[in-house]
Amino acid sequence: MKILVTGGAGFVGSHLVEALLREGHRVSVLDDFSTGLRENVPPVIPVHEGDLRHAPLEAILDAERPEVVIHLAAQMNVRKSVAGPEADADLNILGTLRLFHAAAQAGVRRIVFASSGGTVYGEHSGRPSLETDVPRPASPYGIAKLTGEHYGRYFAREFVALRLANVYGPRQNPKGEAGIVALFLDAMSSGRSPLILGDGEQTRDFVWVGDAVSAFLLALNGPAGTYNVGTGVETSVNAVYDHLRRITGFQGEARRVPEASGELRRNALCPDLARRELGWTPTMDLAEGLQATADFLSEKHPTRCPCCRP
């Protein structure tokens, strides 16, 4: 299958590109390298450098002729979306609209969209969120992701929205991509005080990048629809900090600052629909995944990413 991956040099995207290659697919990448790294992309992969708002999408799609477009490229920082909602909408709404429109005109069969279960649903209702819950996004970023879902359903012949929980693992860039695991490990490895917003008792649903990638692979041929990609388990920011502190032997203390606007207090996603319809289930225990991520970042496994193990 011929597949174009936007954001394919980034954290999730680069793992996905490698997995698609292992599955025998013909893959190309579109990335502006604002957060992704060129060295993340295998050299055999055709790479188109460009921003979704300005890239010659029609020419790229004509050259690659993909059957499927997997759209991961985005401005991913919730706090940036609150501080600059116009800039967030410019890329995450208008850029997405431009891509989906061009894909429809090029005859792309299926679009798989990386949406955000961490922001689309809004504040936790007391149980893991279901795909049938009414979305109440609490940030411009969440609004943009929900808007992207609507545009995808309008333009695509077949459309899959994967509402991702908080994905973590090797290659997550603490300088440019959201994720407290990467941020904590980066600070601890440098001897700096990790930053915790508020009291740290806010919860998130943490899903291993290898498990997230497996959902994208299953979405290539599974039923069209909207699916949560999470574990259904809430884990507090404090609990993640304490676990990473034990793993790394960090002796310092966290620095606590007031919570930022747009951040949720609690979040978890029910994965039952993805299990039934796609055959997807998370496999990585959080403690094991945190250890594997810390090991990778400390170069205990410099030549082999634990996401790519057989």
NUDRENNU-963047 format. One record per residue (C-alpha): x, y, z; residue in one letter; residue number from 1. Coordinates in Angstrom, 3 decimals, always signed. Layout:
% NUDRENNU-963047
- X Y Z A NUM
...
***
This chain:
% NUDRENNU-963047
- +0.000 +0.000 +0.000 M 1
- +1.237 +3.535 -0.791 K 2
- +0.989 +5.783 +2.256 I 3
- +1.860 +9.441 +2.873 L 4
- +2.576 +10.334 +6.517 V 5
- +2.499 +13.989 +7.532 T 6
- +4.684 +14.680 +10.550 G 7
- +6.609 +11.514 +9.747 G 8
- +9.872 +12.849 +11.194 A 9
- +8.341 +13.485 +14.606 G 10
- +7.939 +11.378 +17.702 F 11
- +4.966 +9.150 +16.843 V 12
- +5.380 +9.668 +13.101 G 13
- +8.915 +8.300 +12.868 S 14
- +7.993 +5.153 +14.804 H 15
- +4.983 +4.730 +12.541 L 16
- +7.044 +5.156 +9.369 V 17
- +9.461 +2.433 +10.510 E 18
- +6.568 +0.109 +11.340 A 19
- +4.943 +0.712 +7.943 L 20
- +8.226 -0.144 +6.229 L 21
- +8.482 -3.386 +8.205 R 22
- +4.949 -4.225 +7.052 E 23
- +6.033 -3.838 +3.428 G 24
- +4.222 -0.584 +2.616 H 25
- +5.585 +2.116 +0.309 R 26
- +5.885 +5.205 +2.476 V 27
- +6.582 +8.887 +1.895 S 28
- +6.806 +11.715 +4.420 V 29
- +5.757 +15.367 +4.551 L 30
- +7.292 +17.314 +7.443 D 31
- +8.384 +20.896 +8.095 D 32
- +11.007 +19.771 +10.670 F 33
- +9.832 +22.339 +13.204 S 34
- +9.982 +19.607 +15.859 T 35
- +10.791 +16.434 +13.932 G 36
- +14.328 +15.399 +13.040 L 37
- +15.494 +14.348 +9.597 R 38
- +17.627 +11.592 +11.117 E 39
- +14.429 +10.012 +12.445 N 40
- +13.402 +9.150 +8.890 V 41
- +15.010 +6.110 +7.221 P 42
- +17.066 +7.246 +4.215 P 43
- +15.061 +5.091 +1.810 V 44
- +11.937 +7.168 +2.458 I 45
- +11.040 +10.030 +0.064 P 46
- +10.789 +13.192 +2.175 V 47
- +8.948 +16.368 +1.192 H 48
- +9.874 +19.327 +3.377 E 49
- +7.114 +21.854 +3.830 G 50
- +4.443 +23.421 +5.998 D 51
- +0.862 +22.265 +5.411 L 52
- -0.233 +25.866 +4.935 R 53
- +2.195 +26.548 +2.088 H 54
- +3.507 +23.242 +0.689 A 55
- +2.527 +22.295 -2.886 P 56
- +0.170 +19.581 -1.667 L 57
- -1.370 +18.862 -5.054 E 58
- +2.064 +18.280 -6.595 A 59
- +3.196 +16.089 -3.683 I 60
- +0.064 +13.969 -3.832 L 61
- +0.344 +13.708 -7.614 D 62
- +3.949 +12.553 -7.314 A 63
- +3.322 +10.003 -4.546 E 64
- -0.240 +8.907 -5.416 R 65
- -0.961 +7.481 -1.946 P 66
- -3.946 +5.285 -1.257 E 67
- -3.884 +6.434 +2.381 V 68
- -2.844 +9.673 +4.046 V 69
- -1.978 +9.478 +7.748 I 70
- -2.103 +12.975 +9.213 H 71
- -0.026 +13.592 +12.347 L 72
- +1.554 +16.998 +11.618 A 73
- +0.324 +19.590 +14.130 A 74
- +1.112 +22.308 +16.596 Q 75
- +0.848 +20.104 +19.683 M 76
- +1.254 +22.427 +22.663 N 77
- -2.001 +23.158 +24.500 V 78
- -0.532 +26.161 +26.318 R 79
- +0.681 +27.660 +23.028 K 80
- -2.815 +27.266 +21.617 S 81
- -4.238 +29.207 +24.571 V 82
- -1.638 +31.960 +24.249 A 83
- -1.930 +32.157 +20.450 G 84
- -5.228 +30.686 +19.242 P 85
- -4.994 +32.312 +15.811 E 86
- -1.600 +30.742 +15.097 A 87
- -2.843 +27.376 +16.370 D 88
- -5.918 +27.521 +14.142 A 89
- -3.828 +28.594 +11.150 D 90
- -1.870 +25.334 +11.205 L 91
- -4.152 +22.876 +12.978 N 92
- -7.395 +23.903 +11.261 I 93
- -6.503 +25.613 +7.993 L 94
- -3.483 +23.396 +7.332 G 95
- -5.559 +20.285 +8.004 T 96
- -8.401 +21.559 +5.823 L 97
- -5.977 +22.247 +2.992 R 98
- -4.520 +18.729 +3.254 L 99
- -7.884 +16.966 +3.387 F 100
- -9.233 +18.953 +0.460 H 101
- -6.165 +18.152 -1.635 A 102
- -6.348 +14.468 -0.657 A 103
- -9.984 +14.296 -1.743 A 104
- -9.159 +15.890 -5.103 Q 105
- -6.265 +13.433 -5.563 A 106
- -8.559 +10.441 -5.022 G 107
- -7.001 +9.284 -1.750 V 108
- -9.026 +6.321 -0.519 R 109
- -8.605 +6.697 +3.248 R 110
- -7.459 +9.365 +5.694 I 111
- -6.293 +8.367 +9.178 V 112
- -6.195 +11.382 +11.488 F 113
- -4.282 +11.704 +14.757 A 114
- -6.868 +13.405 +16.936 S 115
- -6.567 +14.068 +20.675 S 116
- -8.525 +12.170 +23.281 G 117
- -6.608 +14.170 +25.854 G 118
- -8.287 +17.424 +24.779 T 119
- -11.350 +16.748 +22.605 V 120
- -13.567 +15.447 +25.414 Y 121
- -12.840 +18.181 +27.935 G 122
- -12.976 +17.669 +31.663 E 123
- -13.256 +14.117 +32.996 H 124
- -16.830 +12.951 +33.747 S 125
- -15.875 +10.485 +36.496 G 126
- -15.221 +7.512 +34.199 R 127
- -13.005 +6.943 +31.150 P 128
- -14.330 +8.900 +28.176 S 129
- -16.304 +7.084 +25.483 L 130
- -16.458 +7.966 +21.799 E 131
- -20.193 +8.621 +22.263 T 132
- -19.584 +11.318 +24.900 D 133
- -20.366 +14.871 +23.804 V 134
- -17.028 +16.614 +23.129 P 135
- -16.380 +19.696 +25.256 R 136
- -12.844 +20.805 +24.372 P 137
- -11.346 +23.219 +26.898 A 138
- -8.582 +24.667 +24.708 S 139
- -8.128 +25.992 +21.164 P 140
- -5.968 +22.930 +20.471 Y 141
- -8.849 +20.611 +21.381 G 142
- -11.252 +22.682 +19.281 I 143
- -8.875 +22.423 +16.324 A 144
- -8.602 +18.642 +16.643 K 145
- -12.374 +18.264 +16.801 L 146
- -12.730 +20.528 +13.769 T 147
- -10.217 +18.366 +11.920 G 148
- -12.396 +15.331 +12.605 E 149
- -15.410 +17.080 +11.075 H 150
- -13.459 +18.098 +7.977 Y 151
- -12.103 +14.567 +7.632 G 152
- -15.562 +13.044 +7.657 R 153
- -16.675 +15.558 +5.062 Y 154
- -13.785 +15.154 +2.612 F 155
- -12.610 +11.541 +2.962 A 156
- -14.148 +8.539 +1.255 R 157
- -13.060 +6.539 +4.317 E 158
- -12.079 +8.351 +7.498 F 159
- -10.564 +7.117 +10.747 V 160
- -9.971 +9.435 +13.700 A 161
- -7.721 +8.033 +16.412 L 162
- -8.211 +10.000 +19.619 R 163
- -4.832 +9.532 +21.238 L 164
- -4.216 +9.627 +24.968 A 165
- -0.883 +10.978 +26.288 N 166
- +1.638 +9.108 +24.158 V 167
- +5.121 +8.625 +25.623 Y 168
- +8.302 +6.765 +24.757 G 169
- +11.670 +7.106 +23.019 P 170
- +12.255 +10.048 +20.640 R 171
- +9.727 +12.349 +22.252 Q 172
- +11.310 +15.769 +21.949 N 173
- +11.142 +17.750 +25.213 P 174
- +12.087 +20.919 +23.325 K 175
- +9.252 +20.840 +20.858 G 176
- +6.618 +18.216 +21.619 E 177
- +4.289 +17.940 +24.574 A 178
- +4.782 +15.175 +27.129 G 179
- +5.674 +15.219 +30.800 I 180
- +7.664 +11.966 +30.616 V 181
- +10.111 +13.520 +28.154 A 182
- +10.137 +16.815 +30.038 L 183
- +10.811 +15.151 +33.396 F 184
- +13.556 +12.891 +32.041 L 185
- +15.223 +15.758 +30.200 D 186
- +15.320 +17.859 +33.369 A 187
- +16.472 +14.994 +35.598 M 188
- +19.262 +13.990 +33.222 S 189
- +20.506 +17.593 +33.218 S 190
- +20.282 +18.051 +36.980 G 191
- +17.524 +20.643 +36.641 R 192
- +14.341 +20.783 +38.697 S 193
- +11.410 +19.306 +36.769 P 194
- +8.421 +21.620 +36.469 L 195
- +5.070 +20.483 +37.900 I 196
- +1.967 +22.560 +37.262 L 197
- -0.277 +23.033 +40.277 G 198
- -0.410 +20.292 +42.906 D 199
- +0.526 +17.516 +40.451 G 200
- -2.577 +15.493 +41.263 E 201
- -4.050 +16.040 +37.813 Q 202
- -4.285 +12.719 +35.973 T 203
- -3.563 +11.560 +32.458 R 204
- -3.912 +8.347 +30.468 D 205
- -0.408 +7.338 +29.338 F 206
- -0.102 +5.092 +26.281 V 207
- +3.177 +3.641 +24.972 W 208
- +4.229 +4.884 +21.534 V 209
- +4.526 +1.323 +20.213 G 210
- +0.921 +0.672 +21.207 D 211
- -0.192 +3.908 +19.529 A 212
- +1.616 +2.865 +16.351 V 213
- -0.157 -0.500 +16.354 S 214
- -3.504 +1.359 +16.367 A 215
- -2.485 +3.257 +13.230 F 216
- -1.484 +0.011 +11.522 L 217
- -4.844 -1.559 +12.325 L 218
- -6.639 +1.595 +11.149 A 219
- -5.288 +1.123 +7.619 L 220
- -7.828 -1.582 +6.863 N 221
- -10.180 -1.614 +9.842 G 222
- -13.679 -0.128 +9.878 P 223
- -13.861 +3.626 +9.389 A 224
- -14.845 +5.510 +12.528 G 225
- -13.617 +7.303 +15.626 T 226
- -11.615 +5.370 +18.199 Y 227
- -9.981 +6.073 +21.540 N 228
- -6.342 +5.001 +21.793 V 229
- -5.674 +4.849 +25.520 G 230
- -5.540 +2.505 +28.473 T 231
- -8.535 +3.654 +30.506 G 232
- -6.210 +4.140 +33.492 V 233
- -5.633 +7.481 +35.228 E 234
- -2.143 +8.197 +36.541 T 235
- -1.255 +11.405 +38.347 S 236
- +1.595 +13.679 +37.323 V 237
- +3.038 +13.226 +40.821 N 238
- +3.021 +9.442 +40.415 A 239
- +4.922 +9.665 +37.116 V 240
- +7.417 +12.075 +38.676 Y 241
- +7.993 +9.802 +41.680 D 242
- +8.465 +6.738 +39.478 H 243
- +10.956 +8.467 +37.192 L 244
- +12.792 +9.828 +40.203 R 245
- +13.287 +6.280 +41.493 R 246
- +14.364 +5.018 +38.077 I 247
- +16.922 +7.762 +37.491 T 248
- +18.090 +8.260 +41.078 G 249
- +17.351 +11.981 +40.771 F 250
- +18.102 +13.714 +44.075 Q 251
- +16.654 +17.160 +43.398 G 252
- +13.180 +18.537 +43.954 E 253
- +10.476 +19.528 +41.511 A 254
- +9.576 +23.179 +41.022 R 255
- +5.854 +23.806 +41.304 R 256
- +4.107 +26.630 +39.483 V 257
- +0.428 +27.553 +39.026 P 258
- -1.634 +25.485 +36.611 E 259
- -1.976 +26.865 +33.104 A 260
- -5.232 +27.749 +31.356 S 261
- -6.648 +25.013 +29.139 G 262
- -5.122 +22.111 +31.086 E 263
- -7.527 +19.380 +32.222 L 264
- -7.749 +18.115 +35.787 R 265
- -8.494 +14.477 +34.941 R 266
- -8.387 +12.420 +31.774 N 267
- -8.662 +8.775 +30.715 A 268
- -9.960 +7.080 +27.571 L 269
- -11.990 +3.885 +27.342 C 270
- -10.382 +1.660 +24.661 P 271
- -13.246 -0.848 +24.365 D 272
- -14.480 +0.264 +20.921 L 273
- -10.982 +0.046 +19.410 A 274
- -10.640 -3.409 +20.943 R 275
- -13.927 -4.606 +19.433 R 276
- -13.707 -2.979 +15.996 E 277
- -9.967 -2.795 +15.286 L 278
- -8.668 -5.626 +17.446 G 279
- -6.409 -3.138 +19.242 W 280
- -5.371 -3.347 +22.859 T 281
- -2.573 -1.631 +24.805 P 282
- +0.171 -4.051 +25.798 T 283
- +2.847 -2.017 +27.590 M 284
- +2.662 -1.648 +31.361 D 285
- +3.374 +1.950 +32.415 L 286
- +6.170 +1.036 +34.809 A 287
- +7.903 -1.030 +32.130 E 288
- +7.407 +1.700 +29.545 G 289
- +8.852 +4.396 +31.791 L 290
- +11.876 +2.210 +32.482 Q 291
- +12.368 +1.506 +28.754 A 292
- +12.102 +5.218 +27.935 T 293
- +14.587 +6.181 +30.627 A 294
- +16.985 +3.452 +29.473 D 295
- +16.811 +4.643 +25.883 F 296
- +17.387 +8.278 +26.782 L 297
- +20.346 +7.385 +28.973 S 298
- +21.855 +5.521 +25.966 E 299
- +21.750 +2.132 +27.626 K 300
- +20.240 +0.987 +24.325 H 301
- +21.834 +3.392 +21.836 P 302
- +21.300 +1.320 +18.719 T 303
- +17.907 -0.261 +19.303 R 304
- +14.657 +1.450 +20.134 C 305
- +12.489 -0.670 +22.471 P 306
- +9.416 +0.255 +20.397 C 307
- +10.903 -1.612 +17.462 C 308
- +11.634 -4.892 +19.150 R 309
- +10.048 -7.977 +17.565 P 310
***
